[in-house]
Amino acid sequence: MPDTTATDTTTARLVVVGSLNVDSTSYVEHFPAPGETVESTGFAVALGGKGTNQAVAAHLAGVETRLIARIGDDSSGDFALQTLTELGIPTLGVGRLPGVTTGVAQITVVASGENTVIVTAGANGLLAPEFGPADTAAIAGAELVLSQGEIPAATVEALAATAAAAGTRFVLNLAPPIAIDPAALAGCDPLVVNEHEARAVGLVPDAAAEDGADLSIERWRQLAASAVAEGRCASLVITLGSAGAVAADAAGSWHKQAPRVTPVDTTGAGDCFTGTLAAFLAEGRGLADATGLAAAAGALSVQARGTVGSYAGRDAVLAFAAEHGLTEKR
């Protein structure tokens, strides 16, 4: 598996190990029914993948970020490298695999801002659990390492073990939900899921009674606190869409309400939230403070079309969070 060079001594406060896709997005008035053809009102090709989206969000939040990912040797891979360079994201950890296609996401966005996404893993599925010397050194030298469910489970588990051995904080966004060894989940600080993923991985007990139910914010806080108390993860963040997020760790639990905005495109908003959360945790902020800032970043992102192109910079996020009472005074 391609690895960054052994002579690379670049350090980063945050390392993201995850997926890299090229997104093709169509904008339509409504989702097509089976067999129906609808006309697009707009089309865009852009950088995507949960790992890459989160790395860009963290970079824009002002934290030095390194991305470890895999792409193919096709034109989409060329586009990805060029775009990462333009965004200021180092590409030393992005390996190219010969004869393999770069990951692709086909996205449809309707007038309300909701979206559907179909992902073809491509090279992301070949991000193997063996990390080379430079990648291992980068993980060991970071304050925090972040991953997601768009790469093989074995790689996520190996990353959790590598981070634990190095004493590096491990954050996992279990999206999409995949089967991960409970021992790896126990070390997540935090584990980040949305309400649907929380149900899928069993964080909501008695699923027959509560699945599909409109749970109260207080109930979500209780569920998050219980998961931490049971040792299922070191801390937990559950995102709740326009209701913001709840978070829990050994010190307590919190709810951070997302600012009320009119959504234009929700694509990548969860990734913006998670990347921003990881960035502010990596610079030493507490979980409650970082969650509030992440909620602000996510709310800003849904007000424009696209994924990484809709993400705001650090100053805008801090100002918006302060305006809505989502950050602690420092």
Secondary structure by P-SEA (a helix, b strand, c coil): cccccccccccccbbbbbbbbbbbbbbccccccccbbbbbcccccccccaaaaaaaaaaaaccbbbbbbcccccaaaaaaaaaaaaaccccccbbbbcccccbbbbbbbcccccbbbbbbbcccccccccccaaaaaaaaacccccccccccaaaaaaaaaaaaaacbbbbbcccccccccaaaaaacccccccaaaaaaacccccccccccccccaaaaaaaaaaaaaacccccbbbbccccccccccccccccccccccccccccaaaaaaaaaaaaaaaacccaaaaaaaaaaaaaaaacccccccccccaaaaaaaaaaacccccc
